[in-house]
Amino acid sequence: AKGCYKGQETIARVHNLGHPPRRLVFLQLDGSQHTMPMPGNPVMLGERKVGVVTSVAQHYEMGPVALAVIKRSVAPDEILTVMDGEEPYTAVQEVIVAPDAGQVVGRQTGFLRGTH
């Protein structure tokens, strides 16, 4: 009669699959423009949207940088593009969360089978 708690389905999916479907990345943006993209702008791999920018800042040495949440399947060495309307910003990833992080290796299964 209680029902599910908030986030229960997500927690169950991560537990059963071993890792979330997305990962956080640090993006070093092309600083040749005199503007910066905005949080919420899409992150593209070619013509395919693979994520979204969560925050943007001007670093004192590296220039414009951003955090983004992208699909786990995107290889860490892929060059991405952040789109701000029609303005593209080339972005190089710096891995914060590795694509294989959280995978459950050698997790034992079948605890409830054959326990009679």
N, C-alpha and C positions, 0 to 999 in steps of 0.2 A: 504494500500500500504506500510505501515511501517514495518509490520512483527512483530515477537516476540522479546522481549529483552532477553539478556543472563540470563538464570536461571528462566525464567518465568514459564516453566512447573514444575520445582521443587517447586517453591513458591506456585503455584496453588495446587499441590498435597499435600503439607504440610497443606495448608489452608483447603482443603476439607477433608483430612483424620484426621487432628488434630495433627499429630506428624510425624517427619521424620522416615524413616525405620531403621536407625542405631543410635547408641549412643556412646559417648566417655567414655572410662573407664581407670582407673589407674591400672596398673598391677604390683604386687610385684612378682618378678621372683625368682625362685630357684637359690640361689647363690653358689651351690656346684660346678658348672663348673668354669673354669678360663677364660671363654670367655663370650661374651654377644651377643644376637641376633642383627640383623640389621633391620633398618626401611624397611618396605616392606615385612617382613616375615609374613607368614600366622598364624592366631590364630585359633586353632582347638578346637572343643568340640567333643571328641572321634575321629571318623574318618571324621567328617564333618567340612569343613572350615566355620567359622562364622565371620571372620574379618581379619584385617590387622594391623600390628604394624606401628605406625606413627613416634615414636621417642623412643630412649633408652638412659638411663643415669646411672651412678654409684652414688647412694646416699650415703652420708657419714655414715649414720647409718643403713639404710635398705638394702644396697647392690644394686644389679641391679634392676632397675625399668623401666617401659615403659608406654607409652600412646598407646592406640589402639582404633580403630573404629570397633565396633562389631554390629551384628544384634540385634535389639531391643528385639526380642523374647528370647534371652539368659537370663536365670535367674541370678540375681546378686550373688547367692551363688554357682554357678557352678565353678568347678575347670577347668581351661583352659590349653592348651598347646601351646606354641609358638614354631614353627618349624624353625630351621635354618639349611637348608639342611636335614641331617639325625639326627641332634642334637636337642633333645626335651628339652624345658625349661618349667617346671611346673609353672603356673601363677595363683595367687589368685587375684580376682577383688576387687577394691575399687570403689564404685559407685561415679561417677562425675555427670552424667546425669541419673536420675532415669528412669526405663523402662516406667513408665506412665507419664513422664514429657511431657508437651505440648498437652496432650489430652484435647479436648474441651468438658467439662462436661456441659450438659444442654444448649448447643448452640441452639438458636432458628433457626428454618428453615422455609421455606415456605413463605418468605416475599413477593414473587411475585404472589403467588396464592390467588385468591379470593379477590383482592384489588379493584374490580370494584365498 
